[in-house]
């Protein structure tokens, strides 16, 4: 069944292509993926079942479904921004010889979640969590 996965992915990539149109007719999908319309129809129904593709009822056209947003947001929650930013912050602090802070929004303020101190003797130091 790997072939089915490859075919489904080719459909998903087409529907998600940024330089193309947002909504696709099944015949256009079949033409662009070089798959039979019956195969495209079967795969689209499976993708719709899982929320990966949505069909617009009025036009019978297809587009990327809402499940991709959920998947993306869940992955974003897993990113450790502090470790990702730490190396960049070190380089920046060294280059500008000033302290560098990574903040997250908290209402109209922000909270410091990471800090790289200036190498200079005279410097401003704010604590994490402030």
C-alpha positions as CSV (number, residue, x, y, z in Angstrom):
1,X,0.0,0.0,0.0
2,X,3.0,2.3,-0.2
3,X,1.9,3.3,-3.7
4,X,-1.4,4.6,-2.2
5,X,0.5,6.7,0.3
6,X,2.7,8.1,-2.5
7,X,-0.4,8.9,-4.6
8,X,-2.2,10.6,-1.6
9,X,0.9,12.7,-0.9
10,X,1.1,13.8,-4.5
11,X,-2.5,15.0,-4.2
12,X,-1.8,16.8,-0.9
13,X,1.3,18.5,-2.3
14,X,-0.7,19.7,-5.3
15,X,-3.6,21.0,-3.1
16,X,-1.0,22.8,-0.9
17,X,1.1,24.3,-3.7
18,X,1.5,28.0,-2.9
19,X,1.7,29.2,-6.5
20,X,-1.4,27.4,-7.7
21,X,-5.1,28.0,-7.2
22,X,-6.8,27.3,-3.8
23,X,-9.6,25.1,-5.1
24,X,-9.2,22.1,-7.4
25,X,-11.6,20.2,-9.6
26,X,-11.1,16.4,-9.5
27,X,-10.3,16.4,-13.3
28,X,-7.5,19.0,-12.7
29,X,-6.1,17.0,-9.8
30,X,-6.1,13.8,-12.0
31,X,-4.4,15.6,-14.8
32,X,-1.7,17.2,-12.7
33,X,-0.9,14.0,-10.7
34,X,-1.2,11.7,-13.7
35,X,-3.6,9.5,-11.9
36,X,-6.9,8.1,-13.1
37,X,-10.0,10.1,-11.9
38,X,-11.3,7.0,-10.1
39,X,-8.1,6.7,-8.1
40,X,-8.1,10.4,-7.3
41,X,-11.7,10.1,-6.2
42,X,-11.0,7.2,-3.9
43,X,-8.0,8.9,-2.3
44,X,-9.8,12.2,-1.9
45,X,-12.6,10.4,0.0
46,X,-10.1,8.9,2.4
47,X,-8.4,12.2,2.9
48,X,-11.7,13.9,3.5
49,X,-12.6,11.3,6.1
50,X,-9.6,12.3,8.1
51,X,-10.0,16.0,7.7
52,X,-6.9,16.4,5.5
53,X,-8.9,17.5,2.4
54,X,-12.3,19.4,2.2
55,X,-14.8,19.4,-0.6
56,X,-16.7,22.6,-1.3
57,X,-20.3,21.3,-1.7
58,X,-21.4,24.0,-4.1
59,X,-18.6,23.6,-6.6
60,X,-17.5,20.0,-5.9
61,X,-13.9,21.3,-5.8
62,X,-11.3,20.3,-3.2
63,X,-8.9,22.1,-1.0
64,X,-6.6,21.4,2.0
65,X,-8.6,20.5,5.1
66,X,-8.5,21.8,8.6
67,X,-6.6,18.9,10.1
68,X,-3.4,20.3,8.7
69,X,-3.8,23.4,11.0
70,X,-4.3,21.2,14.0
71,X,-1.2,19.1,13.1
72,X,0.9,22.2,12.6
73,X,-0.2,23.8,15.8
74,X,0.6,20.7,17.8
75,X,4.1,20.6,16.3
76,X,4.6,24.2,17.1
77,X,3.8,23.5,20.8
78,X,6.6,21.0,20.9
79,X,9.3,23.3,19.7
80,X,11.7,24.4,22.4
81,X,12.2,28.0,21.3
82,X,14.8,28.6,24.0
83,X,17.2,26.0,22.6
84,X,16.5,27.1,19.0
85,X,17.2,30.7,19.9
86,X,20.1,30.1,22.2
87,X,22.9,29.9,19.6
88,X,21.6,32.9,17.7
89,X,21.4,34.9,20.9
90,X,25.0,33.9,21.8
91,X,26.3,35.1,18.4
92,X,24.3,38.3,18.7
93,X,25.4,39.1,22.2
94,X,29.0,38.5,21.2
95,X,28.7,40.7,18.1
96,X,27.0,43.7,19.7
97,X,28.5,43.2,23.1
98,X,25.2,43.8,24.8
99,X,22.8,41.5,26.6
100,X,20.2,39.8,24.5
101,X,16.8,38.7,25.7
102,X,14.2,36.3,24.4
103,X,10.7,37.3,25.6
104,X,7.2,35.9,25.2
105,X,4.1,38.0,25.3
106,X,2.1,38.2,28.5
107,X,-0.9,40.6,28.0
108,X,0.5,44.0,27.3
109,X,3.9,43.0,28.8
110,X,6.4,40.3,28.2
111,X,8.2,37.6,30.2
112,X,12.0,37.0,29.7
113,X,12.4,33.3,29.0
114,X,16.1,33.3,28.0
115,X,19.0,35.6,28.4
116,X,22.6,36.0,27.1
117,X,24.6,38.5,29.1
118,X,26.9,41.1,27.7
119,X,30.6,40.3,28.0
120,X,31.2,43.9,29.2
121,X,31.7,44.6,32.9
122,X,29.0,47.3,33.0
123,X,25.7,45.9,31.9
124,X,22.0,45.7,32.6
125,X,20.8,42.3,33.9
126,X,17.1,41.4,34.0
127,X,16.1,38.1,35.6
128,X,14.3,35.3,33.8
129,X,10.6,35.4,34.5
130,X,10.5,39.3,34.7
